[in-house]
Amino acid sequence: MTPAELASVVLAAAHAVFTERGLDRAALPEHTVVERPRNPEHGDYASTLALQLSKKVGVPPRELAAALSDELGRAPGIKSVEIAGPGFLNIRLDAAAAGQLARVIVEAGAEYGRSDRLAGEKINLEFVSANPTGPVHIGGVRWAAVGDALSRLLRATGADVGTEYYFNDAGSQIDRFARSLLAAAKGEPAPEDGYGGAYIAEIAAEVQSRRPEVRSLDDAAAQEVFRVEGVALMFDEIRSSLRDFGVEFDTYFNEKDLHDRGELDLALNRLREQGHLYESEGATWLRTTDFGDDKDRVLRKSNGEWTYFAADCAYYLDKRERGFERVVIMLGADHHGYIGRMKAMAACFGDDPERNLEILIGQLVNLLRDGAPMRMSKRAGTVITLEDLVEAIGVDASRYALARYSSDSPIDIDIELWTRATRDNPVYYVQYVAARTAGVARNAAEVGLVPGDADAFRPELLDHEKENELLKALAEFPAVVATAAELREPHRVARYLEESVAASYHRFYDNCRVLPLGDEEVTDLHRARLWLNNATRTVIANGLRLLGVSAPERM
C-alpha cells in the first residue's frame, strides 16, 4: 500500500464516520496525506485528519479520532490504529499491505515518483545565462546542475517547463571581449578592462583562420569581425561543454534579438501605458519605488542608449507574451540586489510579482585540493571552469555534489573526497546501491531465482524489521519529488537517496539474505526479497535520473 493509497483509505473512513454521525461531509477535504512519524515505534504512518476536522464539525479531536480509529481498524491492510496526544492517528500496516509496495514500484518502473501535483503550470526556467566572453565558471556550473535537476523535477510533477539560456551578445562586456581578441591577434597585452587567459588567444587564432582577411582590416572593422566570430565561437564552446555535462536548453535566447526586433520599445510603451514611466534630466525612468524598490530605474539614458535593465524588462515581457505564467530566474550570489528591482518591474507590468516571477539566488562554490581552494584555471586564467571541475571529479560526481546542497548555501567541493571509492563519498555511496541491486538481480538469475509473476508474489513474507524500514523509505519517494519541485530544492532528492534509501538498503542487505546459500532451495521469501531489491533499484535509478546522474549496473 502506497502512502497515497493509505491516505485514500483514511479519507474513506472519515466519509463513513461523517455519514454515520450525520456530520457535514462538506467539511471533508478532497485529499489528505499521511506522514511517517518521527519515532518509528509510533507506527508506520500518522494522520492529523481528526485534528484538522474537529473545529469544523464541533466534535472533540480525540472523540473524532476514536471514531476514525474504529473505522480504519476494519479496513483491509490495516494492522492497528492508535490514538496519540490530542488526536493523532498512528497507523500500522500488515505485512502484506506494506510489502505490496514492492510490486507497485517495479511495475511502475520509470513512472514511479511522478505525479500531476503541478499540472497546468507553465513555467519558464532560466539558468546559467553566462555571457559568451569566457568558459562557464564554477558558479555557472552550479546552476547548470541545479537548474537542470529542477527542470526534471518540475516535469516529473506535471508542469509544462521551458528551459532557457539567455546570453548577452550586446553591450560593453562584448566590446571588451572583442578588443581582447583583437589585442591577442596583434600580439599585444589584453586591454586593462579586457579578458585574459589562454582561451582568448585560441579564439583569436581560430577567427583569423576562418576569416584571414581580418588581418588587413583597420582596427574598427577588425574588432567587429572579432566580435561577431568570437562570440559565435565562444557560445558554441559553452553549448558544447554544457551538452557534455548533460545539460541541453529548449531555447537559447540572444539579447541582441530584443534590440533588433524592437522589443525594448515595446516594453517601454507597455510600461508607459501602465502609467509608471517619467522623464527626468533627459532620461526615461521606471518608477519602481512605487512597488518597494530602493530607487527608480533608468531605462533609456539621456544620450538615447538603453540600459541593461531595459533589456531585462523587455526579456521578461517576451517570456510572458510567449505564454509562461511563471518566470523562474536563477542568478548568482552577486545578483541579490536584482530581486527588488525585478519584482517591482513585474508589478509595473501589472503582474503579481509573487505569482509570476521567482528569483533564486545561488551561493559561491569553492573547489578544494589538499584542503586549499583552487584559484586559477589552466585555460581561463582567472576562474575555475566547468572543464576543470569535470576533469577533477567527473560528470556524475560534479552534478551530484552541486545539486546535493541547498543552493542558497556556499559549498566546498573537496577533490579527494569526491573521487574516493568509499562510503564517505556521497555519490559513490548512492551509486554503489544502484550497482549492488543490479548485481543481486544478475546473481539471482544465475541461480534460477527470478521474481516470478506478480500474482505469485507473497508480500506478507516481507515482515522483517529491516524489510519494513526499507519499504517505508521507498514509499516516501513520490512525496520527496513533489516537495523538491514545489520548493525548488533538488538537494532534497539527493539527501533522501543517501539518508533514507541507501542507508535502509544497506541495513536490509546485511540482515535479510536475498540469494539462497549453496544448494538451498529457492523459496517464496527469496522471491519476495528479490522484488524488494528490484524496487530499490527502481527508486535509486529514478532519483539519480532526476539529478542527471547515472545509475551504474557495475562499479
C-alpha positions, 0 to 999 in steps of 0.5 A, spaced: 500 500 500 502 506 497 502 512 502 497 515 497 493 509 497 493 509 505 491 516 505 485 514 500 483 509 505 483 514 511 479 519 507 474 513 506 473 512 513 472 519 515 466 519 509 463 513 513 464 516 520 461 523 517 455 519 514 454 515 520 454 521 525 450 525 520 456 530 520 457 535 514 461 531 509 462 538 506 467 539 511 471 533 508 477 535 504 478 532 497 485 529 499 489 528 505 496 525 506 499 521 511 506 522 514 511 517 517 512 519 524 518 521 527 519 515 532 518 509 528 515 505 534 509 510 533 507 506 527 508 506 520 504 512 518 500 518 522 494 522 520 492 529 523 485 528 519 481 528 526 485 534 528 484 538 522 476 536 522 474 537 529 473 545 529 469 544 523 464 539 525 464 541 533 466 534 535 472 533 540 479 531 536 480 525 540 472 523 540 473 524 532 479 520 532 476 514 536 471 514 531 476 514 525 480 509 529 474 504 529 473 505 522 480 504 519 481 498 524 476 494 519 479 496 513 483 491 509 491 492 510 490 495 516 494 492 522 492 497 528 490 504 529 492 508 535 490 514 538 496 519 540 496 526 544 490 530 542 488 526 536 493 523 532 492 517 528 498 512 528 497 507 523 500 500 522 500 496 516 500 488 515 505 485 512 502 484 506 499 491 505 506 494 506 510 489 502 505 490 496 509 496 495 514 492 492 510 490 486 507 497 485 514 500 484 517 495 479 511 495 475 511 502 475 518 502 473 520 509 470 513 512 472 514 511 479 515 518 483 511 522 478 505 525 479 500 531 476 501 535 483 503 541 478 499 540 472 497 546 468 503 550 470 507 553 465 513 555 467 519 558 464 526 556 467 532 560 466 539 558 468 546 559 467 545 565 462 553 566 462 555 571 457 559 568 451 566 572 453 569 566 457 568 558 459 562 557 464 565 558 471 564 554 477 558 558 479 555 557 472 556 550 473 552 550 479 546 552 476 547 548 470 546 542 475 541 545 479 537 548 474 537 542 470 535 537 476 529 542 477 527 542 470 526 534 471 523 535 477 518 540 475 516 535 469 516 529 473 510 533 477 506 535 471 508 542 469 509 544 462 517 547 463 521 551 458 528 551 459 532 557 457 539 560 456 539 567 455 546 570 453 548 577 452 551 578 445 550 586 446 553 591 450 560 593 453 562 586 456 562 584 448 566 590 446 571 588 451 571 581 449 572 583 442 578 588 443 581 582 447 581 578 441 583 583 437 589 585 442 591 577 442 591 577 434 596 583 434 600 580 439 599 585 444 597 585 452 589 584 453 586 591 454 586 593 462 578 592 462 579 586 457 579 578 458 585 574 459 587 567 459 589 562 454 582 561 451 582 568 448 588 567 444 585 560 441 579 564 439 583 569 436 587 564 432 581 560 430 577 567 427 583 569 423 583 562 420 576 562 418 576 569 416 584 571 414 582 577 411 581 580 418 588 581 418 588 587 413 582 590 416 583 597 420 582 596 427 574 598 427 572 593 422 577 588 425 574 588 432 567 587 429 569 581 425 572 579 432 566 580 435 561 577 431 566 570 430 568 570 437 562 570 440 559 565 435 565 561 437 565 562 444 557 560 445 558 554 441 564 552 446 559 553 452 553 549 448 558 544 447 561 543 454 554 544 457 551 538 452 557 534 455 555 535 462 548 533 460 545 539 460 541 541 453 536 548 453 529 548 449 531 555 447 537 559 447 535 566 447 540 572 444 539 579 447 541 582 441 534 579 438 530 584 443 534 590 440 533 588 433 526 586 433 524 592 437 522 589 443 525 594 448 520 599 445 515 595 446 516 594 453 517 601 454 510 603 451 507 597 455 510 600 461 508 607 459 501 605 458 501 602 465 502 609 467 509 608 471 514 611 466 517 619 467 522 623 464 527 626 468 534 630 466 533 627 459 532 620 461 526 615 461 525 612 468 521 606 471 518 608 477 519 602 481 519 605 488 512 605 487 512 597 488 518 597 494 524 598 490 530 602 493 530 607 487 527 608 480 530 605 474 533 608 468 531 605 462 533 609 456 539 614 458 539 621 456 544 620 450 538 615 447 542 608 449 538 603 453 540 600 459 541 593 461 535 593 465 531 595 459 533 589 456 531 585 462 524 588 462 523 587 455 526 579 456 521 578 461 515 581 457 517 576 451 517 570 456 510 572 458 507 574 451 510 567 449 505 564 454 509 562 461 505 564 467 511 563 471 518 566 470 523 562 474 530 566 474 536 563 477 542 568 478 548 568 482 550 570 489 552 577 486 545 578 483 541 579 490 540 586 489 536 584 482 530 581 486 527 588 488 528 591 482 525 585 478 519 584 482 517 591 482 518 591 474 513 585 474 508 589 478 509 595 473 507 590 468 501 589 472 503 582 474 503 579 481 510 579 482 509 573 487 505 569 482 509 570 476 516 571 477 521 567 482 528 569 483 533 564 486 539 566 488 545 561 488 551 561 493 559 561 491 562 554 490 569 553 492 573 547 489 578 544 494 585 540 493 589 538 499 584 542 503 586 549 499 581 552 494 583 552 487 584 559 484 586 559 477 584 555 471 589 552 466 585 555 460 581 561 463 586 564 467 582 567 472 576 562 474 575 555 475 571 552 469 566 547 468 572 543 464 576 543 470 571 541 475 569 535 470 576 533 469 577 533 477 571 529 479 567 527 473 560 528 470 556 524 475 560 526 481 560 534 479 552 534 478 551 530 484 555 534 489 552 541 486 545 539 486 546 535 493 546 542 497 541 547 498 543 552 493 542 558 497 548 555 501 556 556 499 559 549 498 566 546 498 567 541 493 573 537 496 577 533 490 579 527 494 573 526 497 569 526 491 573 521 487 574 516 493 571 509 492 568 509 499 562 510 503 564 517 505 563 519 498 556 521 497 555 519 490 559 513 490 555 511 496 548 512 492 551 509 486 554 503 489 546 501 491 544 502 484 550 497 482 549 492 488 541 491 486 543 490 479 548 485 481 543 481 486 538 481 480 544 478 475 546 473 481 539 471 482 538 469 475 544 465 475 541 461 480 534 460 477 531 465 482 527 470 478 521 474 481 516 470 478 509 473 476 506 478 480 500 474 482 505 469 485 508 474 489 507 473 497 508 480 500 506 478 507 513 474 507 516 481 507 515 482 515 522 483 517 524 489 521 529 491 516 524 489 510 519 494 513 524 500 514 526 499 507 519 499 504 517 505 508 523 509 505 521 507 498 514 509 499 516 516 501 519 517 494 513 520 490 512 525 496 520 527 496 519 529 488 513 533 489 516 537 495 523 538 491 519 541 485 514 545 489 520 548 493 525 548 488 530 544 492 533 538 488 538 537 494 532 534 497 532 528 492 539 527 493 539 527 501 533 522 501 537 517 496 543 517 501 539 518 508 533 514 507 534 509 501 541 507 501 542 507 508 535 502 509 538 498 503 544 497 506 541 495 513 536 490 509 542 487 505 546 485 511 540 482 515 535 479 510 539 474 505 536 475 498 540 469 494 539 462 497 546 459 500 549 453 496 544 448 494 538 451 498 532 451 495 529 457 492 523 459 496 517 464 496 521 469 501 527 469 496 522 471 491 519 476 495 526 479 497 528 479 490 522 484 488 524 488 494 531 489 491 528 490 484 524 496 487 530 499 490 533 499 484 527 502 481 527 508 486 535 509 486 535 509 478 529 514 478 532 519 483 539 519 480 535 520 473 532 526 476 539 529 478 542 527 471 546 522 474 547 515 472 545 509 475 551 504 474 549 496 473 557 495 475 562 499 479 
